[in-house]
Amino acid sequence: MKILTNIARWLFIICLPFLFLSAGIAWAVNSLWLYTSGFEKQGVAVTTGLAKIELEKTARGFISYWNSGDTYISLTVIKDGQPFELFNQKEKEHLKDVKTLFWLDYMVLLGTGIYTLVYSLIHLLRRKTLGLRRLAWGVALGSGLTLILMLVLGLGALLGEDQFARFWYQFHIFSFANDLWLLDPTKDYLLMLVPEGFWYDALRYIVFATAGMAVVFGGAAAAHLKFNKNDR
C-alpha cells in the first residue's frame, strides 16, 4: 500500500509540469490578443495587404478551427475589395498537422488535469493535516520542477532569435513526418501571418504563463507549509 501511495504521489508531482505547460499552450492557442498583437508587431498588415478587420477575422478563424471538428481550415478574406481563399492546399495540410499537435496538448491537459484534481480532492476530503502537508509538498515540488524546466526551455530557445531559429527548425523536424511546413514566405500567407518572430514571442508567452502558474500554486503550497510547519 505504501508503494502505491508513493507512486501516486510522484505521479502527481510529475503531472504538474505537464499540466501547467499544456494549460499555457492551450491558453496561447486560444488567445485572440496573442494573434492580433503578434500580427501588429510583425507588420503582417503590410506583408499580407490585409486590413486590420480581416486580420482579426483570420485570428478568430484560427481559434475556431483549432477547436472544431473540421479536417481542413476554410477561411475567406477580403483583399483589394475581392474575396479570396486565404490558404492553399499545402498550407491547409500543414495546418491539419498543427491542429493534431494542439489536440494532443488538449488531451495531455485533460488527462493531467483529471489526475491532479482527483489526487488533490482525495487529500482535501480526508481533512487530515498530514494529508494536506503531503499535498502541499507535492504541489511545491511539482511547481519547482516546472520552473526548472521553463528555465531550461528559456535558455535553450529564448536567449536570442538565432538560437530560437535552430530550436524551431529542430522542433519541426521532430514533430512532423513530412515537409509541408517548408513554405514560401513570399507567396504563402501562412508564413506571412505567423513568421518565425511571431512564434518566438508566442513561446515566450507560453513560458511566462507556465512559470506564472507554477509560481502561484507553488507559492501557495510553500506558504501553507511555512505557516503550518508545526502541524504534523
N, C-alpha and C positions, 0 to 999 in steps of 0.2 A: 504493500500500500504506500509506503514511504517513497519507493522508487517511482511509482506512478505520480505521486504528488510532486516530486522533484522534476519529472519530465514535463508535467503540465505547467509548472512554474517557469521553467526555462523556455518552453514553447511560447508562453505568454511574453516573456522578455524579448525573444527573437521576433515575434509577430509585430511588436510595436514599431520598429523602424519601417517595416513593410507597410503597416497601416498608415503611418504618418506620411511616408513618401507617396504611396498610391493616392492618399487624400489630397496631397499637394498637387499631384499631376492632374487628378480629376478636377480640382479647383481651377487650375490653369486652363485646362481644355475647355471649360465652360464659362470662362471669364470674358464677357464682352469687352470689358475695359482693356484687358490684355491685348486683344486683337486690335481694337481701334487705336489705342495709344502706340502700339507697335507699328501699325500702318503709318501713323503720323510721323513717328521718329525715323522710320526707314524711307520716308519720302515716297511711299507707294502711290500716292495720287499722281505724282509726276511720272513715275516709271510705267504705270498702267494706263494713265489717261482717264481714270475713273473718278467721278465726282465723289465727294465725301459721303453722300447719302447712299451711293452704290457700294462703297466700301463697307459701310455699316451693314447693308443688306448682305454682303458677302460674308462678313463676320457672323451674322446671325445664321446664314446658310451653313457655315461650317459647324456651328454648335448644334443646329438642328440635325444635320447629317450624322454627327458622331453618336447622337442619342436615338437615331431612328433605326428601323429595320431595313432600310434601303441598302441594296448592294452597292449601287453607284450614286455619286452625287450628281444632282442636276440643278444647275444654277445659271439663270439667265439675268444678265445685267444690261443696262443701257449705256452705250458709249457713242458720243457724237450724234445723239438722237436716235440711234439704231439699237434694237435689242440683239444680243448675240449670246451664244452658249459660252460660258467663261472657260471651261476646261475641255481639252481634247481627250481622246480615249486613253492615251498613255497616262495622262495626269489622273484620270478617273481610276485607272487600275492601281496606280500608286496610292491614291487616297484610300482605296479599299484596303490595301495592306496596312496603311497607317491606322485606319479605323480598327482593324483587328488587334493592333497593339493597344489601342485605347480601351477596347473592350476587355482585353486581358488585364489591364490595370483595374478596370471596374470589378472584375472577378476577384482579384487579389484584395481589393478594398473590401468587398463584401465578405470574403472568407475570413480575413484577419479581423474585420470589424465584428463579425458574429462571435468568433472565438474569444476575443478580448472582452466583449460585452458579457458573455456567459461566465467567463472566468471571474470577472470583476463582480458580477451580481452574486455569484456563489459566496465570495468572500464578504461582500457587504451584508448579505442576508443572514450570515452566521452571527453577526453582531458581536464578534469576539475581537478583543484588542489585538491578539496575536495574528489573527487573520487579516486585519486591517493593516498591520505593520508589514506583513509579508506582501500584501498587495501594493503598499506604498513603495517598498523596496523594489518590487518588480517594475513598477512604473518608473522609478528613478533610474534603475539600471537600463531599462529599455530606452528611455529618453536620452540617457548618456551615450548609449551605443548609437542612437540616431544622430546625435550631434557629431560624434566621431566620424561616422560615415559621410555626413554632409560636409565636414571639413576636408575629408579625402577627396570627395567629388569636387568641391570647390577648388582645391589646389590642383586637381587633375585637369579641370576643364575651364575654370573661370579666371585664371590668372591673366589671361590675355586672349585676344581673338585668334592669334596664331595658334596658341595651344588648343583653343576650342576647335579650330578647324580640323586639327588632327583627331581630336576626340570625336567630332561629329562624323568624320569620314569612317573611322573605325566602328562607330555605332551603326552606321548604315550597312557596312559590310557584315556585321554580326547579326543585325536584326532582319535583314531582307534577303530572300533567296533568289532575287532577280536584280536586274539593273534598271528597273523602271524609274528609280529615283535620280538617274542621270539625265536631268532635263536641261533645256537650253534657256538660260536667264534672259535671252534677248527676244524670245518669242513665246515661251511657256509662262502663262500667267501665274501658275502655282509658285514658281520661283520668284516672280516679280512681287507677289503678295507676301510671301514668307521667306525672304532671303536668309542667309546664314546669320546675319546680325539680329534678325527677329528671334531666331531660336536661341541665340546667345543670351538675349535678355529674358526669354521665356524660361530658360534653365535657371538663371539667377532667381527669377521669381519663385520657381519651384523649390530651389534650395532654401531660400529665405522663409518661404511658407512652411516647409517641412521642419526646419530648425525652430521656427516660431512655435509650432505646435509642441515640439519636444521641450522647449523652454517652459511653456505654460504648464504642461502636465508634469514635467519633471520638477519644476519649481514648486508646484502644489504638493507633490509627493514628498519632496525634501522638507517643506515647511511642516507637513504632518509629522514626519519623523523627528524633526527638531523639537517641536513643541509638545510632542508626546513621547519623548525619549525615556521617560521614567516608567512608562506603561509597559508591562510585559504580559 
